[in-house]
Amino acid sequence: MSSLSHAVKNLVKDLTELNVKFAFVGALAIGARGRTRQTIDADVAVSVLNNEDSQKLVDQLVLMRYGINNIYKNGSSIGLARLFSKDTDNSLVELDFLFALSGIEKEVVETAEVLEIWPGLFAPIASIPALLAMKARCQELPERIQDKADLVTQLIPAASENDIIEARKLIKIIEERGFNDGRNLLLAFDNLVISVKKTS
């Protein structure tokens, strides 16, 4: 078992025992949905009621021997908490917990479905529309070039018309909640979908 798979297996067990509502996103989710995408870390969207619950979960994980790498704030709230796996042999595996980064973490978790990540390891995985929307939020940021690449090579080609419709609804929610940083995410997403569909 690889360092990542071992760390993820323990994480799924721990989050389940803590009754946390979560879903894997990012490369791990793309891979679970049958699209090849290598990764050395794991991204987890977490549904919480408020920032106090976000901090409580981070504190609980630290007590369970997970290490803190960094905490990224979105205003006064924890947007993302980057932790290290609690396993001594896999302590450098990074685990990103998304609490209030995209603005749709709750919807991402609610629409997730349980899939097999590795043989025998099942966990909630974000839907294609949720992955499209989360990537669309970052597609034009220069430091997040991989997100646009994932959209172009992995997600849009695999998306159905209904997936695109549902993704647009989620992108609108991101904009309505102010997580777009003033950018027209929907227009950029629509243009990218048209471009990819033309060449596929």
C-alpha positions as CSV (number, residue, x, y, z in Angstrom):
1,M,0.0,0.0,0.0
2,S,1.4,3.4,-1.0
3,S,2.0,6.2,1.5
4,L,-1.0,8.2,0.1
5,S,-3.4,5.3,0.1
6,H,-2.4,4.3,3.7
7,A,-2.9,7.9,4.8
8,V,-6.3,8.2,3.1
9,K,-7.5,4.9,4.5
10,N,-6.8,6.2,8.1
11,L,-8.3,9.5,7.3
12,V,-11.6,8.0,6.1
13,K,-11.7,5.9,9.2
14,D,-11.0,8.8,11.5
15,L,-13.5,11.2,9.8
16,T,-16.2,8.5,9.9
17,E,-15.7,7.9,13.6
18,L,-15.9,11.7,14.2
19,N,-19.2,11.8,12.2
20,V,-17.8,14.4,9.8
21,K,-19.6,15.1,6.6
22,F,-16.9,15.1,3.9
23,A,-16.1,14.3,0.3
24,F,-12.8,13.9,-1.6
25,V,-12.2,16.4,-4.3
26,G,-9.3,17.2,-6.6
27,A,-7.1,14.6,-8.2
28,L,-8.1,11.8,-5.9
29,A,-11.8,12.3,-6.9
30,I,-10.9,12.6,-10.6
31,G,-9.0,9.3,-10.3
32,A,-11.9,7.6,-8.5
33,R,-14.1,8.6,-11.4
34,G,-11.9,6.7,-13.9
35,R,-9.8,9.6,-15.2
36,T,-6.0,9.2,-14.8
37,R,-4.5,11.9,-12.6
38,Q,-1.4,11.4,-10.5
39,T,-1.2,13.0,-7.1
40,I,0.8,12.8,-3.9
41,D,-1.7,14.5,-1.6
42,A,-5.5,14.5,-0.8
43,D,-8.1,17.2,-0.9
44,V,-11.2,16.9,1.3
45,A,-14.3,19.2,1.2
46,V,-15.9,19.3,4.7
47,S,-19.4,20.5,5.4
48,V,-19.6,22.4,8.7
49,L,-22.1,24.8,10.2
50,N,-19.7,27.5,11.1
51,N,-16.1,28.4,11.7
52,E,-16.2,27.1,15.3
53,D,-16.9,23.6,13.9
54,S,-14.0,24.0,11.4
55,Q,-11.6,24.9,14.3
56,K,-13.1,22.1,16.4
57,L,-12.3,19.5,13.7
58,V,-8.8,20.8,13.2
59,D,-8.3,20.5,17.0
60,Q,-9.7,17.0,17.1
61,L,-7.4,15.9,14.3
62,V,-4.4,17.3,16.0
63,L,-5.3,15.4,19.1
64,M,-5.4,12.3,16.9
65,R,-1.7,13.1,16.0
66,Y,-2.3,14.8,12.6
67,G,0.3,17.6,12.1
68,I,-0.5,21.2,11.1
69,N,1.3,22.5,8.1
70,N,-0.7,25.7,7.6
71,I,-4.1,27.4,8.1
72,Y,-5.4,29.6,5.4
73,K,-8.1,32.1,6.4
74,N,-10.9,33.4,4.2
75,G,-11.7,36.6,6.0
76,S,-12.2,35.6,9.7
77,S,-13.0,32.0,8.8
78,I,-10.8,29.0,8.1
79,G,-10.9,28.6,4.3
80,L,-8.4,25.7,4.2
81,A,-6.4,23.7,6.7
82,R,-3.4,21.9,5.4
83,L,-2.4,19.0,7.7
84,F,0.1,16.1,7.6
85,S,-1.0,12.5,8.0
86,K,-0.8,11.1,11.5
87,D,1.1,8.0,10.4
88,T,4.8,8.1,11.4
89,D,5.8,6.4,8.1
90,N,3.6,8.6,6.0
91,S,3.9,11.9,8.0
92,L,4.8,13.9,4.9
93,V,1.5,13.2,3.1
94,E,-0.4,16.4,2.9
95,L,-4.1,16.5,3.5
96,D,-6.0,19.6,2.6
97,F,-9.3,20.3,4.3
98,L,-11.6,22.7,2.5
99,F,-14.0,24.4,4.8
100,A,-14.8,27.7,3.1
101,L,-12.6,28.0,0.1
102,S,-15.0,27.7,-2.8
103,G,-18.2,28.6,-1.0
104,I,-20.0,25.4,-2.1
105,E,-18.4,22.9,0.2
106,K,-21.8,22.0,1.7
107,E,-23.2,21.3,-1.8
108,V,-20.2,19.3,-2.8
109,V,-20.6,17.0,0.2
110,E,-24.4,16.7,-0.2
111,T,-24.1,15.6,-3.9
112,A,-21.1,13.2,-3.4
113,E,-21.4,9.5,-3.9
114,V,-19.5,6.6,-2.3
115,L,-17.0,5.1,-4.8
116,E,-14.0,2.8,-4.6
117,I,-10.8,4.8,-4.4
118,W,-8.5,1.8,-4.2
119,P,-9.4,-1.9,-4.0
120,G,-11.5,-2.3,-0.8
121,L,-11.4,1.4,0.1
122,F,-14.7,3.2,-0.4
123,A,-15.3,6.9,0.4
124,P,-17.5,9.8,-0.6
125,I,-16.4,11.3,-3.9
126,A,-17.4,14.7,-5.3
127,S,-19.7,14.6,-8.3
128,I,-18.6,15.6,-11.8
129,P,-20.6,18.9,-11.6
130,A,-19.1,19.7,-8.2
131,L,-15.6,19.1,-9.5
132,L,-16.3,21.2,-12.6
133,A,-17.5,24.1,-10.4
134,M,-14.6,24.0,-8.0
135,K,-12.1,23.9,-10.8
136,A,-13.9,26.6,-12.7
137,R,-13.4,28.9,-9.7
138,C,-9.6,28.6,-10.1
139,Q,-9.2,28.1,-13.8
140,E,-7.9,31.6,-14.6
141,L,-5.6,32.0,-11.5
142,P,-1.9,31.8,-12.7
143,E,-0.9,29.8,-9.6
144,R,-3.6,27.2,-10.3
145,I,-2.8,26.2,-13.9
146,Q,-3.4,22.5,-13.1
147,D,-7.1,23.3,-12.5
148,K,-7.6,24.5,-16.0
149,A,-5.7,21.5,-17.3
150,D,-8.0,19.2,-15.4
151,L,-11.0,20.9,-16.9
152,V,-9.7,20.7,-20.4
153,T,-8.2,17.2,-20.4
154,Q,-10.2,15.3,-17.7
155,L,-13.5,16.8,-16.6
156,I,-15.2,18.6,-19.5
157,P,-14.6,15.7,-22.0
158,A,-16.2,13.3,-19.4
159,A,-19.1,15.6,-18.6
160,S,-22.6,15.1,-19.9
161,E,-24.9,18.0,-20.8
162,N,-26.7,17.6,-17.5
163,D,-23.3,17.7,-15.7
164,I,-22.6,21.1,-17.4
165,I,-26.0,22.4,-16.4
166,E,-25.6,21.4,-12.8
167,A,-22.0,22.8,-12.7
168,R,-23.4,26.1,-14.0
169,K,-25.8,26.2,-11.1
170,L,-23.0,25.6,-8.6
171,I,-20.8,28.3,-10.2
172,K,-23.7,30.8,-9.9
173,I,-23.8,29.9,-6.1
174,I,-20.1,30.6,-5.8
175,E,-20.6,34.0,-7.4
176,E,-23.7,34.8,-5.3
177,R,-21.8,34.0,-2.1
178,G,-18.9,36.2,-3.2
179,F,-16.2,33.5,-3.6
180,N,-15.4,34.6,-7.1
181,D,-13.2,37.5,-6.1
182,G,-15.1,39.7,-8.6
183,R,-14.4,37.5,-11.6
184,N,-17.1,36.3,-14.0
185,L,-16.6,32.6,-13.4
186,L,-19.7,31.5,-15.4
187,L,-18.7,33.3,-18.6
188,A,-15.1,31.9,-18.4
189,F,-16.5,28.4,-17.8
190,D,-19.0,28.6,-20.7
191,N,-16.2,29.8,-23.0
192,L,-13.9,27.0,-22.0
193,V,-16.7,24.4,-22.4
194,I,-17.4,25.7,-26.0
195,S,-13.6,25.6,-26.8
196,V,-13.1,22.0,-25.5
197,K,-16.3,20.7,-27.1
198,K,-15.2,22.1,-30.5
199,T,-11.9,20.3,-30.4
200,S,-13.2,17.0,-29.0
